[in-house]
Amino acid sequence: MVLQSAWFFLWGLLWAIFFMTDGFDFGIGTLYPFLGKSERDKNMMIHSMGPLWDGNEVWLITAGGVTFAAFPLFYAIMFSSLYSALMLILFALILRGVSFEFRNKVESPAWKKVWDACIFVGSFLPALLFGVAFANIFEGVPIDQDGIFQGNLFTLLNPYGLLGGVLFVCLFLLHGALWLTVRADGDLAQRTESLSGKLWPVLTGVVVVFLVASYIFTPLYNNYLANPVLFLVPAIAVAAIVGIKYFLMQKAFFKAWLASSATIVSCIFFGVIGLYPNLFPSSIDAKYSLTAFNASSSPLTLKIMIIVVLLFVPVVLAYQIWAYKLFSGKVTDDDLAHEEMY
């Protein structure tokens, strides 16, 4: 039971790290057609995330791999149930990666316009659908005793699911705008600073609505009411959101981005803690739900995986910290002169 619980929260942590790191990429890509007023602006936006975005994707692979190895039954039923949404996410991520590479291969306005649109779609769609998917997991998914999903893609597009999608989009928009404020210069940096200030109250309002809706539509608060000390997690989220505004006012933009990172991680853990021990709750009947205990691999597998994680995750973390430090400065005109985006 201890191993299953440990892997449950490690699973949540890996997803939180992915959303924290790749979230600003999604945000920048979604803002791309609106903030990219000139060719220089667009290239600067791409360069600001270019050296990092593919490294951030490692956490998606890691989170997916952990889901498969630690909770294979959950992996199988989740991917078959959310197949349409997850395939759309996959195609969008492929489209985004290709767009970064192909955009500047041909000096044609029409060519670039096509790939610019792909950057937007490949960033906005995953942000929205990841939020929809996780919100549906929080609410409960209509799976029967055989683990068969009794619905379709539109079943997932319910009010609470869409609210989760809006929450993720807002989190990533502000996260991306703050990263641009850190790395961009000139007029683009000034516009993203102004936009960050405007996005903050929108995000705050959406977070409040989502917390209220979670109380109405989901059982997430049951664990919190049973153990009030757990309310520290949403309290951290609130403090982090307030911290974003404070650091924006102080023009400490990197600290504001770190506060945004803390907001994303604490929001994910709000759901993970409320979900425990369920991994994939059934809205048809609670006894059909997949939990950390009835969907996990053998204890031996979990023990071996713990050793692998302890050996390799610190290496990945050290590499990413080094990469972020290396590319923490402003994007310069010399950077933009290079054809390579990353």
Number of C-alpha atoms within 10 A of each C-alpha: 9 9 17 22 16 13 22 25 17 16 21 19 18 20 20 24 19 21 26 24 22 25 28 28 31 33 27 29 29 24 22 21 15 11 18 16 11 10 10 13 20 19 22 25 25 22 23 28 24 19 17 18 19 14 16 21 16 15 22 18 14 17 21 15 15 21 22 16 17 24 26 16 18 22 21 13 18 23 13 14 22 18 14 14 20 18 12 15 21 15 13 21 21 13 18 22 16 15 20 21 15 12 20 16 12 10 9 10 8 10 14 18 13 12 21 21 17 23 28 23 19 27 30 24 22 24 29 23 24 20 22 26 22 19 28 27 24 25 22 23 25 24 24 17 13 8 20 13 17 12 13 14 12 9 12 22 18 14 14 22 24 19 22 29 25 21 26 30 26 22 30 33 28 28 32 29 27 30 29 31 28 24 22 23 18 9 10 22 20 14 15 23 20 14 17 25 17 12 16 19 13 14 21 17 11 18 23 12 13 18 15 11 15 21 12 13 13 19 15 21 21 15 16 18 12 9 10 11 9 16 14 13 19 19 13 17 24 18 14 21 23 17 20 29 18 15 17 20 12 11 14 14 21 18 18 28 25 19 23 28 26 22 25 26 23 22 22 22 20 23 20 23 20 20 23 18 20 22 24 28 24 22 18 15 14 14 12 17 24 23 22 23 17 15 19 25 17 13 14 10 12 20 12 10 16 15 10 11 14 10 11 10 13 11 12 14 11 10 13 16 11 12 14 12 10 10 16 14 12 16 19 13 11 7 16 16 10 10 11 14 19 16
